[in-house]
Amino acid sequence: MDGNPWRSSDSLANIQYPSCKLGYYGPGLLVGKSLPAPVIFADDVYFQSYCHDNKPAYMAGTLYDVPATYLDPVVKDWNRYLDISGASSGTFQNSIYPIIISFTTNFIITFTMTVLAFINMRDKPYKSASRFLKLGSLIASINLAITLSNLICMLKDEYDHFGIAGKHCVMEFFEYDTTFITLDFISTFLLQCCQTFILMRTFERKQEKHVIFGVGISLSLISNLLWVVPKYHDIVHGFSQQNENDNWELLPPFVYMFKIVIAASYASLIINYTISKRRFCFRTLQLAFITHLALFVVLLLPGFFIADLANYWIYELSELFNTTCYVSCTYVVWEWLERLDIEQKREQAQSILGRAIYEDEQQNYMFAKYALKVQDALTRKESSAESATQFGMDDDGKSLMSKYEEVDDMGDTRKQVLATTTRTVQLESTTTSKSDNDAIIDSDSLGHDIHTVNQVKFNTQRGYKDVAHEAFDSTVNNVVYFTDKVMLKTFGSSSFGGSSKSSSTNSKNDKEQVKKRIGLDRTNKVYVYSTKDIEFDSDIDEEDEDEDDGSPPEV
Amino acid sequence: MTLLTTPRLLLLMSLAVTVTHIFPVVATPVTGITLATFMDFSYGVFGWCYTRRLPSHLKFCTKRRIGYRKLNTHVYGDILYLPSESKYSISRLMVVHIIAFINSVVLSGMTAAVAFTRYGDSPAFVLATALVSLPLFIFSLFCFLVDILLFATHLDWPGWLMLVDTIVMAFGCSLLWSWRRTVSIRAYEALETGQRFQLRSFDGETGTTSVDGEVQHIHHRTAPDKSNLAAPERSFTPDYR
């Protein structure tokens, strides 16, 4: 390529081929339709082979039924043309076909990503990021569509005029076409901004978000401006390579490496995030696959640079692949984060606050105290309701199942209140009684330990003994849970299924059903963040009943 | 007290990075260390040298300046060969070695301050140190890229050390940023604990107060007394409907 940012011009580009010049071949027989007669004997034959741009051209088609071959000097020159190395070689990989194939592949990948981005991406929590990504990928695919149609037109013109289709016009197009450069600049900038937003997503503290935003946006702005300015300079003033000491010449390789550095930083941050979230990343097969894909895609741009050092040919293709790399390493990572988020939310939903709270957004343990109070209140209410029906088995046995489900989910009976950073300060609300006699009496009489001590405890390394004990407990619980499930499914349904229902149990069942629907059947699982107004028909009935009874409304 | 705390580990890492950044800067025209060797040429940041062993030993180096140039002498060495056929002007990008070296010295100073002075308790200073570590990672990577662009696989050990530096800095950066979190939490805890201690002592409670008041470190266990927390008020319970 002409505008290679760092390599010196190819010394083999100006090699001379004798067959391209007029040569004397002596006397011979001429056969052809354009001759005055079909067969002529000529005394002195001068022949010049067809060359384009001082390089031999060879017909790609195969001749059948014609015993004639190319002249020896032409075949010799052609073999020489194939043998030389570098960009001016005539081998298949330097021809137009790999470029066409890779370019159309790029177009299809980018287009698919764009469609997926428009179908899959929610606008909700990260509005600007999703819009940047959609706009960026849309511009990128429009750009590639325009370029592809232009290229095909150019190739057709070249073939019509010169009878060959070379790659040089394609490469020149990428260097000098203003539309392509402008649209590429805009889309790359938007996608890099979106990458910044993605990185902001991976950091949860506000201050770090601000730092990432400032550094990321400024880096992407600088790199893209520095990239586009020399391009426009070349278009306006023409490409010059004679002045070795011109500082201007230093800019394109600098920017190229700058972009590689940014891509490598992005990759290392994503890898860092993957390592920190490795517990979630490989939980399901699908998630593991997307994790691998995201890592691969993120390492693609730096990888192309390394590959380019080994092979000149790849550099040209890496230019073609650039847009696709940016689109894919933004979209795939986004999708991966979305799925990871669901997994994380599922775990965080088991805590009272619903997400991690950091020290820069809380004061005086506000959140922790709040969470403990909510927990306390709920435990009390639930237990007073439960104490009545604790061992009174439901008809379908659901309450018992839910109890065991709870145990199964948490691993043990202690519930975590996720209040501060998972790494250093994690608050745990343990509802263990104080091992006093009072507490035991209370828990026996009321079915609930009112004198529960809510301990704010920081998460420290637990001893092996505790871990082993917990593992044993959870195993036992699991076994009990599955045994019960099997028991209830096989025997329970048959024995309880046909039993008649009284009206009082009916209303109680309805209440339980509503509670279960809203998600309040589990004692310690409170979804503070989802305070949606859900009105069920059964709710209204229930309220009426409550008013009649004069009892406080159920939460 | 442990000998190798996180700030000291950070200091060790940044010192190691500083030392490795010295080698390319003092390479060939200055000392005998070479950044890369190819045929009879040896390269450094400030210039290149030509060494001929046969028929007679001959060695000459260019003047110390940034960026390679051909020499106008009429010996064999007047043509400069670069292993990667790069343009000579690219060698001017090797100025990043010097920038990286200065950056690493600054970072070492700051991590030393974090490790041994009271600046280590200030979240703002640790944040500043963390921010200084980011360009060092970028410049280390940049140094490696420029070297490999110019000399391909003919790099000597000072060049490959740049790659090691990049990896060490990636680890160091994440360590420094997580240390910033720890310092920030610690400052918050100290502030909160101080306030709580005062409040408790005014309440005149004994027993639990002494336990609560001693909390100075995040890994300690605190037990807020139940009178504050146990009784739920109606105003605190959220409306779930």
Interface residues (C-beta under 8 A of the other chain):
Chain A: W6 R7 S8 R205 Q207 E208 V211 V215 E244 N245 D246 N247 E249 L250 P253 F254 M257 F258 I260 V261 A264 S265 S268 N272 F305 L309 E359 D360 N364 Y365 K369 Y370 L372 K373 V374 D376 A377 L378 R380 T420 T421 R423 T424 V425 H451 T452 V453 N454 Q455 V456 K457 F458 T460 I518 L520 V528 T531 D533 I534 D539 V555
Chain B: S84 E85 S86 K87 Y88 S89 I90 R92 L93 L127 L131 L134 F137 I138 L141 F142 L145 V146 I148 L149 A152 A170 S174 W177 S178 R181 T182 S184 I185 Y188 E189 E192 Q195 R196 I218 H219 H220 R221 T222 A223 P224 K226 N228 L229 A230 A231 P232 E233 F236 T237 P238 D239 Y240 R241
